[in-house]
Amino acid sequence: MGFGKSGALPYLSKAKERKPNLNGQFMRIEGNLLYYNGKSLLQITDEQQIDLLDNEGAEEELYPSEAVKTELEGEIIDPKCFFGVMKPGFGKIHRSCASLCIAGGIPPVWLNRTDSGDEEYFLITDLKGNAIHKDLLPYIGQASKVEGNVSQKGGWSYLALDVKKIEKVNDRASIYETE
């Protein structure tokens, strides 16, 4: 993600001049590490600190696992604040900040708490795997439930969803319950 309330795309412009399609491209990126609860994110601070690498001999799987239809209850958060800056940032109090971050291109994340109390995080895409931001703004920081397709890629879970099928719930989401 980028510095401030922006995504990484503005910082990737010089790399895209060298190679227009960066999907699956290995890169070396310098920046600030943000981490919380077992997840790490990188905040890019300078486009000069991005180098394209040779993918030859790469062993990491670049394709997602098969998607599984799943129903989740939780809330949409912005990962920059939740995993790093606010430690954590969620709920109504954090809603306006998260809305600005997600509108600026920070990838939205669905936060879900399991019955055992563990937190699960899902990068949110549309049903075709494309980034979505502004359509999610009305749901940020609010207890909601949704049915979507969950897949795994590169250590992250992805939730592909139809924004029209997000349902706000009046009760507090399970992410607010503590043992």
SEPAVO-126792 format. One record per residue: x, y, z of N, C-alpha, C in turn. Coordinates in pm, whole numbers, padded with zeros to 5 digits, always signed. Layout:
N
XYZXYZXYZ
...
% end
This chain:
179
+00084-00115+00000+00000+00000+00000+00088+00122+00000
+00031+00235-00036+00108+00358-00044+00112+00433+00087
+00183+00544+00084+00195+00630+00201+00066+00709+00218
+00030+00741+00341-00093+00815+00367-00214+00729+00338
-00317+00790+00285-00442+00720+00258-00453+00683+00110
-00350+00619+00058-00353+00579-00083-00304+00436-00099
-00348+00376-00207-00305+00241-00240-00167+00244-00303
-00123+00129-00352+00012+00116-00408+00022+00158-00554
-00091+00167-00626-00085+00192-00770-00004+00315-00810
-00017+00429-00741+00066+00544-00782+00216+00516-00773
+00257+00431-00682+00398+00400-00662+00449+00297-00763
+00358+00230-00831+00397+00127-00926+00408+00179-01069
+00388+00308-01092+00383+00365-01227+00512+00341-01305
+00628+00362-01243+00756+00340-01315+00776+00193-01348
+00738+00103-01258+00750-00040-01285+00657-00078-01400
+00538-00018-01407+00444-00049-01516+00493+00005-01650
+00576+00109-01649+00636+00157-01774+00730+00051-01830
+00799-00022-01741+00892-00127-01785+00818-00255-01821
+00711-00285-01748+00633-00406-01774+00488-00375-01741
+00404-00353-01842+00265-00309-01818+00181-00403-01733
+00200-00535-01747+00122-00629-01667+00211-00685-01556
+00184-00643-01433+00265-00685-01319+00208-00808-01247
+00096-00862-01295+00038-00980-01231+00138-01095-01233
+00166-01151-01117+00259-01261-01104+00406-01222-01109
+00433-01093-01122+00571-01045-01131+00635-01038-00993
+00753-01098-00979+00827-01086-00855+00896-00951-00852
+00892-00885-00735+00951-00753-00718+01025-00746-00586
+01122-00657-00579+01185-00623-00453+01137-00482-00421
+01073-00467-00304+01016-00338-00266+01065-00303-00127
+01114-00182-00113+01152-00132+00019+01041-00042+00070
+01018-00047+00201+00915+00037+00261+00908+00013+00410
+00798+00054+00468+00776+00038+00611+00689-00084+00637
+00733-00169+00728+00659-00289+00763+00552-00258+00866
+00429-00300+00837+00317-00289+00930+00272-00430+00962
+00251-00460+01089+00209-00596+01122+00122-00597+01247
+00036-00701+01251-00054-00721+01364-00112-00861+01353
-00117-00930+01462-00187-01057+01471-00150-01157+01360
-00021-01167+01331+00025-01265+01235+00021-01223+01090
-00022-01102+01059-00025-01055+00920+00072-00939+00905
+00140-00936+00792+00236-00829+00763+00197-00759+00634
+00212-00627+00633+00185-00545+00515+00306-00456+00492
+00321-00408+00369+00431-00320+00337+00376-00188+00286
+00420-00079+00347+00383+00054+00303+00495+00108+00216
+00465+00132+00088+00565+00184-00006+00576+00334+00014
+00697+00384+00024+00717+00527+00047+00784+00598-00069
+00838+00522-00167+00910+00584-00277+00911+00488-00396
+00865+00536-00513+00860+00449-00631+00998+00406-00679
+01104+00477-00637+01240+00441-00675+01286+00314-00603
+01212+00271-00501+01251+00154-00422+01182+00027-00468
+01140+00022-00595+01073-00095-00651+01156-00147-00767
+01201-00272-00757+01279-00337-00862+01205-00460-00911
+01200-00479-01044+01143-00601-01102+01249-00709-01097
+01208-00830-01061+01301-00943-01050+01269-01047-01156
+01364-01135-01180+01346-01246-01273+01261-01353-01205
+01154-01394-01270+01064-01496-01214+01111-01638-01243
+01216-01655-01321+01260-01787-01361+01296-01873-01239
+01245-01993-01237+01274-02086-01129+01189-02064-01005
+01092-01978-01014+01007-01951-00898+00925-02073-00864
+00917-02104-00737+00841-02221-00694+00708-02185-00631
+00688-02059-00594+00564-02020-00526+00446-02028-00622
+00336-02076-00574+00213-02086-00652+00158-01946-00676
+00138-01912-00803+00088-01779-00837-00062-01778-00862
-00125-01892-00857-00266-01900-00887-00343-01934-00760
-00463-01876-00746-00539-01904-00623-00593-02046-00618
-00624-02090-00496-00687-02221-00478-00830-02214-00533
-00892-02329-00544-01030-02333-00590-01120-02261-00488
-01211-02179-00538-01299-02100-00451-01407-02187-00388
-01439-02154-00261-01543-02224-00187-01647-02120-00144
-01774-02149-00174-01882-02057-00135-01895-02059+00017
-01895-01940+00079-01893-01927+00224-01979-01810+00267
-02043-01821+00383-02116-01709+00443-02037-01661+00564
-02013-01531+00570-01934-01473+00678-02008-01358+00744
-01983-01339+00874-02035-01223+00946-01915-01151+01004
-01911-01021+00987-01799-00943+01038-01811-00799+00997
-01697-00740+00957-01699-00602+00910-01585-00578+00812
-01604-00476+00729-01500-00436+00636-01410-00336+00708
-01279-00362+00702-01180-00276+00765-01079-00230+00661
-01002-00128+00696-00888-00096+00612-00765-00155+00680
-00689-00237+00607-00580-00310+00670-00465-00222+00718
-00447-00108+00657-00335-00023+00697-00351+00019+00842
-00468+00066+00879-00492+00107+01017-00507-00014+01109
-00580-00115+01064-00605-00230+01150-00477-00305+01184
-00393-00330+01084-00272-00410+01106-00152-00330+01152
-00157-00198+01142-00036-00125+01173-00055+00007+01244
-00117+00100+01179-00117+00237+01227-00201+00254+01353
-00321+00198+01358-00410+00218+01473-00399+00106+01576
-00358-00009+01536-00336-00128+01621-00446-00154+01723
-00557-00202+01694-00618-00209+01562-00717-00094+01543
-00761-00074+01421-00862+00027+01391-00983-00040+01333
-01095-00039+01405-01218-00097+01353-01337-00034+01423
-01457-00065+01374-01580-00017+01435-01621+00122+01389
-01732+00169+01444-01790+00298+01404-01695+00414+01425
-01618+00412+01534-01528+00522+01564-01423+00537+01454
-01380+00429+01398-01276+00431+01295-01332+00440+01154
-01463+00442+01137-01526+00432+01006-01484+00541+00909
-01479+00667+00951-01447+00775+00857-01303+00763+00806
-01210+00728+00893-01070+00711+00853-01058+00595+00755
-01122+00483+00788-01117+00365+00701-01179+00395+00564
-01285+00472+00562-01350+00508+00435-01255+00588+00347
-01182+00682+00406-01084+00760+00330-00972+00672+00276
-00923+00580+00359-00815+00490+00315-00862+00401+00200
-00978+00340+00213-01027+00249+00110-01063+00326-00016
-01124+00444-00003-01154+00527-00121-01025+00568-00192
-00915+00581-00118-00786+00618-00175-00710+00502-00236
-00764+00382-00231-00701+00268-00297-00642+00163-00205
-00649+00182-00073-00603+00077+00019-00697-00042-00001
-00644-00164-00019-00732-00279-00041-00819-00308+00081
-00950-00321+00062-01038-00353+00175-01023-00497+00220
-01043-00519+00350-01033-00652+00410-01158-00681+00490
-01208-00803+00479-01320-00849+00562-01260-00913+00687
-01304-00868+00803-01260-00923+00930-01371-01010+00985
-01339-01134+01014-01434-01233+01065-01375-01297+01190
-01457-01322+01288-01410-01396+01407-01479-01532+01409
-01400-01636+01425-01454-01772+01427-01521-01800+01562
-01592-01912+01569-01656-01952+01694-01555-01972+01807
-01431-02008+01769-01327-02028+01871-01258-01898+01910
-01298-01785+01848-01242-01655+01884-01124-01611+01798
-01081-01695+01705-00972-01656+01616-01022-01556+01512
-00933-01464+01473-00968-01368+01369-00922-01421+01234
-01007-01400+01132-00974-01436+00994-00983-01309+00911
-00894-01298+00813-00888-01180+00728-00899-01222+00583
-00979-01150+00506-01002-01182+00365-00987-01055+00282
-00894-01054+00187-00886-00944+00092-01011-00949+00005
-01078-00837-00012-01206-00834-00083-01186-00796-00229
-01251-00874-00317-01256-00844-00461-01401-00856-00507
-01426-00815-00633-01556-00843-00690-01557-00989-00736
-01666-01034-00793-01679-01175-00831-01580-01218-00940
-01524-01120-01013-01426-01151-01117-01282-01137-01067
-01264-01105-00939-01130-01091-00884-01071-00952-00897
-01152-00854-00940-01106-00717-00954-01117-00641-00824
-01033-00540-00808-01038-00456-00689-01170-00379-00684
-01223-00365-00564-01340-00279-00542-01313-00191-00420
-01356-00067-00430-01330+00027-00322-01456+00108-00289
-01491+00200-00377-01598+00297-00347-01734+00231-00324
-01762+00120-00391-01890+00052-00371-01903-00006-00230
-01791-00024-00161-01792-00081-00026-01808+00025+00083
-01793+00152+00050-01792+00258+00151-01913+00256+00246
-02035+00231+00199-02149+00232+00292-02145+00122+00399
-02059+00022+00381-02056-00094+00471-01937-00094+00566
-01844-00004+00549-01721-00003+00630-01754+00025+00776
-01694-00052+00864-01709-00029+01007-01845-00066+01063
-01922-00144+00988-02055-00182+01034-02068-00334+01034
-02134-00384+01135-02159-00528+01142-02240-00569+01019
-02189-00667+00945-02252-00710+00821-02233-00859+00802
-02311-00915+00709-02286-01052+00667-02297-01058+00516
-02227-01157+00460-02223-01170+00315-02194-01315+00279
-02239-01352+00162-02202-01481+00104-02110-01452-00011
-01998-01521-00017-01903-01499-00125-01819-01622-00149
-01724-01609-00240-01636-01719-00276-01499-01696-00216
-01454-01788-00132-01326-01775-00062-01221-01862-00130
-01104-01803-00156-00990-01878-00211-00864-01832-00138
-00755-01906-00158-00626-01878-00093-00522-01849-00200
-00434-01752-00171-00323-01723-00261-00216-01647-00184
-00093-01695-00191+00019-01623-00132+00006-01593+00015
-00052-01683+00093-00064-01662+00237-00183-01578+00278
-00265-01537+00184-00385-01459+00215-00509-01533+00169
-00620-01505+00237-00751-01553+00193-00816-01438+00117
-00886-01474+00010-00957-01375-00071-01106-01403-00063
-01185-01297-00058-01331-01307-00058-01383-01234-00180
-01431-01309-00279-01492-01251-00398-01641-01239-00370
-01694-01116-00380-01833-01096-00342-01906-01002-00436
-02038-01006-00427-02127-00913-00495-02169-00811-00390
-02128-00685-00407-02154-00581-00308-02303-00569-00277
-02387-00592-00377-02532-00582-00357-02586-00686-00259
-02506-00788-00231-02551-00895-00141-02496-00880+00001
-02427-00769+00028-02383-00743+00166-02506-00699+00244
-02524-00760+00361-02641-00730+00444-02593-00677+00579
-02635-00553+00611-02601-00498+00742-02682-00571+00847
-02619-00601+00960-02690-00664+01071-02697-00565+01185
-02810-00563+01254-02830-00468+01363-02752-00506+01487
-02729-00636+01504-02654-00682+01620-02508-00648+01601
-02435-00657+01709-02290-00641+01699-02234-00764+01630
-02142-00743+01540-02077-00855+01472-01995-00934+01572
-01967-01058+01539-01893-01145+01630-01751-01093+01657
-01701-01001+01576-01566-00949+01600-01559-00865+01727
-01674-00823+01780-01675-00742+01902-01687-00825+02029
-01710-00954+02013-01727-01041+02130-01590-01086+02181
-01571-01082+02309-01446-01131+02368-01479-01241+02467
-01380-01321+02494-01401-01434+02585-01402-01388+02730
% end
